Amino acid sequence: MKSMLKVAMTAATLVVSTQFALALDKVTLGTNWLAQAGHGGFYQAVADGTYEKHGLDVTIEMGGPQVNNRPMLAAGRLDFLLTGNLLLSFHNTANDIPTTVIASFYQKDPQALMAHEGAYKDFQDLTNAPSVLMAKDTQYGFWRWLVNDFGFKDEQIRPYGYSLAQFLSDPKMVQQAYATAEPLYAQKEGAKVTTYLLADYGYSTYANTIETRLDLVENNPDLVQRFVDASIIGWNNFLYGDRSKAYELILKDNPDMSTETLDGEIEMLKKLEMIDSGDTLEKGIGAISLDRVKQFYDLAVKSGIVEDGKVDISKVATDAFVNKGVGLDVKKQLTP
């Protein structure tokens, strides 16, 4: 009887242990735009079970033109947020919003200027363009740096309504562009273009950064670490492995996207070395240098984008969850 009781208790313990082991932490990631290749590593980690292997049940809440996910993070509706660049994080810190950057999945900002091929001899010559299409928010962002460091003039600005029509109709027109998007769209319309990536001229911000709330960092660092690690592995698998299942999820969320466009975006991401370059080659995708964060802050202050003394730079980002070489083994297995 004692033997049977012992067996029954052992079996019950195994059942409870198995249920506990299978319990996944539910977290939500909000993105900054419609599903695209620039979000691919996160969709990959969902599709191939990497998040699940790290004890996570991850829901991706897609952003878009009518969706502002930024307030949702601080409000607790999201656990992680894929955001644009460090300027947004400077703004959060300056306004005492309790969030911080925990990883950067673009080592370069995709922001660029686009011109018709042959219209200008080099980047500096763009200062002679009669017109430069700029969105309102950009005029208070990297445009101030272009004016300060290269001599662009406010008189050149024309409002950009996120349509290529003006650019395509004027061979001397210059416009802001996302290096993985507008150049591809312009080429589809038959235009030959030259893309000037701002990062190549000193605009040193990280991009596609992941933010989370400070309370998660302080009270549940294990969950944060598992999310970051799984995302890094997802990006390695997306870039270098079979990404077909991630494509399926992206196309489900964003039916206006196409496999052809996704392939073109990935080609550009690799060509421009947006994700896997610099520090990531030794420290792993997602790497962050706090010195570089400070360097970009100094650039933003000098250019008049950010007011000096308004940002506690120590609160903007942490490198506690990256720079550990996670994913390098996966990349090695997938690449010659």
C-alpha positions in Angstrom: 0.0 0.0 0.0 2.8 2.4 0.9 4.5 1.4 -2.3 1.4 2.2 -4.4 0.9 5.5 -2.6 4.5 6.4 -3.2 4.1 5.7 -7.0 0.8 7.7 -7.1 2.4 10.7 -5.4 5.4 10.5 -7.7 3.2 10.4 -10.8 1.2 13.4 -9.5 4.4 15.3 -8.9 5.5 14.6 -12.4 2.2 15.8 -13.8 2.4 19.0 -11.8 6.1 19.5 -12.8 5.3 19.0 -16.4 2.4 21.4 -16.3 4.7 24.0 -14.6 7.4 23.4 -17.2 4.9 23.9 -20.0 3.5 27.1 -18.6 4.6 30.0 -20.8 5.0 33.6 -19.8 2.6 35.6 -22.0 4.1 38.8 -23.3 3.2 41.3 -26.1 5.5 43.0 -28.5 4.3 46.1 -30.3 5.9 47.1 -33.6 6.4 50.5 -35.1 4.7 49.9 -38.5 3.0 47.4 -40.7 4.6 43.9 -40.8 7.7 43.9 -43.0 11.2 42.3 -43.3 12.4 44.8 -40.7 10.3 42.9 -38.2 11.2 39.5 -39.5 13.4 38.2 -36.7 10.5 38.5 -34.2 8.0 36.8 -36.5 10.6 34.1 -37.1 11.0 33.5 -33.3 7.2 33.0 -33.1 7.0 30.8 -36.2 9.8 28.4 -35.5 9.1 28.0 -31.8 12.2 29.9 -30.5 10.1 32.0 -28.1 8.3 28.9 -26.8 11.6 27.2 -26.2 12.5 30.2 -24.0 9.3 29.8 -22.0 7.5 32.7 -23.8 4.1 33.0 -25.5 4.6 36.1 -27.6 1.9 38.1 -29.3 2.9 40.7 -31.9 0.7 43.8 -32.1 1.4 45.4 -35.4 1.8 49.2 -35.7 0.7 51.2 -38.7 -0.5 54.6 -40.0 -3.5 54.6 -37.7 -1.8 52.9 -34.7 0.4 54.5 -32.1 1.9 51.8 -30.0 4.2 54.1 -28.0 1.8 55.0 -25.1 0.8 51.4 -24.8 4.2 50.4 -23.4 4.2 52.7 -20.4 0.5 52.0 -19.8 1.3 48.3 -19.5 -0.7 47.2 -22.6 2.6 46.1 -24.2 5.6 44.5 -22.6 8.1 45.3 -25.3 8.1 47.9 -28.1 10.0 48.0 -31.3 10.7 51.7 -31.8 12.4 53.8 -34.4 15.6 55.3 -33.1 17.2 56.9 -30.0 15.6 60.3 -30.4 12.3 58.7 -29.3 14.0 57.2 -26.3 15.6 60.6 -25.4 12.1 62.1 -25.5 10.8 59.4 -23.1 13.6 60.0 -20.7 13.3 63.7 -20.8 9.6 63.4 -20.0 10.2 60.9 -17.1 8.5 58.0 -19.0 9.8 54.9 -17.2 11.1 53.0 -20.2 14.5 52.0 -21.4 16.2 50.5 -24.5 17.4 46.9 -24.0 18.6 45.9 -27.4 19.2 47.4 -30.9 18.3 45.2 -33.9 19.6 47.8 -36.4 23.2 49.0 -36.0 22.4 51.7 -38.6 19.4 53.9 -39.0 17.7 53.3 -42.3 16.9 57.0 -42.7 18.4 58.2 -46.0 18.1 60.9 -48.7 17.1 59.7 -52.2 17.9 61.4 -55.5 17.6 60.5 -59.1 20.7 58.7 -60.4 23.2 61.2 -61.8 21.4 64.3 -60.7 24.0 65.2 -58.0 27.7 64.3 -57.9 27.8 63.3 -54.2 26.1 63.7 -50.8 27.4 67.3 -50.3 26.0 68.3 -53.7 22.5 67.6 -52.4 22.7 71.0 -50.6 22.3 72.5 -54.0 19.0 70.7 -54.7 16.1 73.2 -55.3 13.7 71.1 -53.2 13.9 68.4 -50.6 10.8 66.6 -49.5 10.6 66.3 -45.7 7.9 65.2 -43.4 7.0 67.5 -40.5 8.5 65.3 -37.8 11.7 64.8 -39.7 12.2 68.6 -40.0 12.7 68.5 -36.2 14.8 65.4 -36.3 17.7 64.6 -38.6 17.1 67.6 -40.8 18.5 69.8 -38.0 21.7 67.7 -38.2 21.8 68.1 -42.0 21.5 71.9 -41.6 24.1 72.0 -38.8 26.8 69.7 -40.2 26.4 69.9 -44.0 24.8 73.3 -44.8 21.4 72.2 -46.0 18.9 75.1 -45.9 15.4 75.3 -44.5 14.4 77.1 -47.8 14.9 73.7 -49.6 12.1 72.0 -47.6 8.9 71.0 -49.3 6.3 68.9 -47.4 6.4 65.2 -47.9 3.1 63.4 -48.0 4.5 59.9 -48.2 3.8 59.7 -52.0 6.5 59.2 -54.6 4.5 61.2 -57.2 6.4 64.5 -56.7 9.8 62.8 -56.7 9.1 60.8 -59.8 7.9 63.8 -61.8 10.9 66.0 -61.0 14.5 64.8 -62.0 16.1 67.3 -59.6 13.9 66.4 -56.6 15.5 65.0 -53.4 13.4 63.3 -50.7 13.7 61.6 -47.4 13.6 57.8 -47.6 13.7 54.6 -45.6 16.6 52.9 -47.3 14.8 49.5 -47.4 11.6 50.9 -48.7 11.3 54.0 -51.0 14.3 53.2 -53.2 12.7 49.8 -54.0 9.3 51.4 -54.7 10.9 54.0 -56.9 12.7 51.3 -58.9 9.5 49.5 -59.4 8.1 52.6 -61.0 11.1 52.6 -63.4 13.2 55.3 -61.7 16.9 54.9 -61.3 17.9 56.3 -57.9 20.9 56.9 -55.7 20.4 56.3 -52.0 22.5 58.2 -49.4 22.3 56.4 -46.1 22.7 59.0 -43.3 24.5 56.6 -41.1 27.4 56.6 -43.6 27.8 60.3 -43.1 27.9 60.2 -39.3 24.2 60.0 -38.2 25.1 57.4 -35.5 21.8 56.5 -33.8 20.8 52.9 -33.3 17.4 51.9 -34.9 14.8 49.2 -34.5 15.5 49.3 -30.8 13.5 47.4 -28.3 12.2 49.3 -25.3 10.6 47.9 -22.1 9.4 49.3 -18.8 11.9 49.9 -16.1 9.7 47.8 -13.7 10.2 44.7 -15.9 14.0 45.3 -16.0 14.1 45.6 -12.2 11.6 43.1 -11.1 11.7 40.4 -13.9 15.1 40.5 -15.5 14.9 36.8 -16.3 11.9 37.4 -18.6 13.6 40.3 -20.3 16.7 38.3 -20.9 14.7 35.3 -22.3 12.9 37.7 -24.7 16.1 39.3 -25.9 17.9 36.0 -26.3 15.1 34.4 -28.3 14.7 37.5 -30.5 18.4 37.5 -31.3 18.2 33.8 -32.3 15.1 34.6 -34.3 17.0 37.2 -36.3 19.9 34.8 -37.0 17.5 32.2 -38.3 15.6 34.8 -40.3 18.7 36.3 -42.0 20.6 33.1 -42.6 18.1 30.2 -42.4 14.7 29.1 -43.7 12.4 32.1 -43.3 9.3 30.8 -45.1 7.2 30.3 -41.9 8.0 33.9 -40.8 7.0 35.1 -44.3 3.6 33.4 -43.8 3.0 35.2 -40.5 4.1 38.6 -42.0 1.9 38.2 -45.0 -1.0 37.2 -42.8 -0.7 40.4 -40.7 0.1 42.6 -43.7 -1.7 41.2 -46.9 -0.5 44.2 -48.9 3.1 43.0 -48.5 4.5 40.4 -51.0 7.1 37.8 -51.0 9.0 39.7 -53.7 9.0 42.8 -51.6 10.2 40.9 -48.5 13.0 39.4 -50.5 14.0 42.9 -51.8 13.9 44.3 -48.3 16.1 41.5 -46.9 18.6 42.0 -49.8 18.8 45.7 -48.8 19.2 45.0 -45.1 22.2 42.7 -45.9 23.7 45.0 -48.6 23.6 48.0 -46.2 24.8 45.9 -43.3 21.9 47.2 -41.1 21.6 44.3 -38.7 24.7 42.2 -38.5 27.8 44.5 -38.6 30.2 46.2 -36.4 29.9 45.2 -32.8 27.4 42.4 -33.6 30.1 40.3 -35.4 31.7 39.5 -32.0 29.0 40.4 -29.5 25.9 39.2 -31.3 22.9 40.8 -33.0 21.2 43.4 -30.9 24.5 44.8 -29.5 24.5 48.2 -27.8 27.5 50.4 -26.9 26.6 52.9 -24.2 29.5 55.1 -25.4 27.8 55.3 -28.8 24.5 56.2 -27.2 26.3 59.1 -25.5 28.0 60.0 -28.7 24.6 60.3 -30.5 23.2 62.3 -27.7 26.0 64.8 -28.1 25.3 65.0 -31.8 21.6 65.6 -31.1 22.4 68.4 -28.6 24.9 70.0 -31.0 22.4 69.9 -33.8 19.7 71.4 -31.7 17.5 68.3 -31.9 17.6 67.8 -28.2 18.0 70.4 -25.5 21.1 70.0 -23.4 20.6 69.0 -19.8 17.1 67.6 -20.4 18.0 63.9 -20.7 19.6 61.7 -18.1 21.6 59.7 -20.5 22.1 56.9 -17.9 18.4 56.1 -18.1 18.1 55.9 -21.9 19.5 52.4 -22.5 21.2 49.4 -20.8 23.6 46.9 -22.2 22.8 44.3 -19.4 20.9 42.0 -21.8 23.0 42.1 -24.9 26.7 41.9 -26.0 26.9 38.2 -24.7 27.5 36.5 -28.1 24.0 35.0 -28.2 23.2 33.6 -31.6 26.8 33.5 -32.9 26.6 29.7 -32.8 23.4 29.7 -34.8 24.9 31.9 -37.4 28.0 29.7 -37.7 25.8 26.7 -38.3 23.7 28.4 -41.0 26.5 30.1 -42.9 29.5 28.6 -44.7 
